[in-house]
Amino acid sequence: MTTFKSALTTSVSLLTVLSLAAPVFAQTDLDALYEAAKAEGTLTTIALPHNWCGYGKVIEGFKAKYPGITVNELNPDAGSADELEAVRANIGNTGPQAPDVLDIGLAFGPQAKDEGLLQPYKVSTWDEIPDDAKDAEGYWYGDYYGAMAMLVNTDLVTTLPTDWSDLTNPEYANAVALAGDPRASAQAIQSVYAAGLAQTGSDEGAAQAGVDFFKAVNDAGNFVPVIGKAASVAQGTTPILIAWDYNLLAWRDSFEGNPAAEIVVPETGVVAGVYVQAISAHAPHPNAAKLWMEYLYSDEGQLGWLEGYCHPIRFNALAEAGKIPQDMLDALPPAEAYAKAVFPTIEQQNAAKEVITSGWDSTVGANVSE
């Protein structure tokens, strides 16, 4: 089966609704699943900003297709660790603060499974999700991927950085920020790892090198210890923001030229990363959660992510079937920028996560917060 690694190359070339004891394969009668979900009446999501991966339109698309289900959105700016904590904190709670579904960094999927926080479910399009991007038992599965890049406010930054090493230059004083807390956010953790990979050229030692690099950026007076967002780039408080390319592309578009902004995919340390979907083992609305997964992995849901500049995990299957509009393909960054992209394995991400989350405070000493 085609791997999600090659998908990056290609893109740039119920019947009965059962309980947790149910078979994990998709229900064959989605109309019955919809009726069961509608009886629950609510789907509770968490950590889904509307400008992340086109989620605003995706959520509206789900509500339009399945009327009668209210989408309760919790803490859009939460990180992956916050999502798992929300599940832990609400075990036994069927109220509105208990998330049904999760969208988390790849390294957090196995952790959540091992901790018993997830329930298995395999969507109808399961076979089109590459094997190396999903848990064989259906506890988590890849949804979309992108690469780490920089969004630069060119009204304030006259010389574009071209690589990670440039970020220590004096001209970028009080300019560089991450789009999350590297002690909790998968996006920020992968940003630090990418910077380290640019120093080492390989996975070995990259996480520590990334922490050391951000110490140098901080020591130079260039690091801004806030969680950067589109607004902070536009306002000039974080003129250079590091995040997944799909977020940056959406944020750039939202500026409508004010300010002028460019996206830089660094020359080295180009890290591509997969996020995964999962259903909470303690979901108050398990049928709504399954229906949400069916929607996300349908052609409609996958193209919704692509419209938001994310490469959907079923990209290859959609491309081979001629289901991707040309204008969506044309809106993606050029292939050359991703030629050196690498996908860290789960094992590499887990190891990097441990090094970065445990070493950030003692080495960098910058308390990243809202």
Buried (B, 14 or more C-beta within 10 A) or exposed (E): EBBBBEBBBEBBEBEEBEEEEBEEEBBEBBEBBBBBBBEBEBBBBBBBBBBBBBBBBBBEBBBEBBEEBBBBBBBBBBBBBBBBBBBEEBEEEEEEBBBBBBBBBBBBBBBBBEEEBBBBBBBBBBEBBBEBBBBEEBBBBBBBBBBBBBBBBEBBBEEEBEBBBBBBBEEBEEBBBBBBBBBBBBBBBBBBBBBBBBBBEEBEBBBBBBBBBBBBBBEBEBBBBBBBBBEBBBEBBBBBBBBBBBBBBBBBBEBEEEBEBEBBBBBBBBBBBBBBBBBBBBBBBBBBBBBBBBBBBBBEBBBBBBBBBBBBBBBBBBBEEEEBEEEEEEEBBEEEBBEBBBBBEBEBBBBBBEBBBEBBEEBBEBEBEE
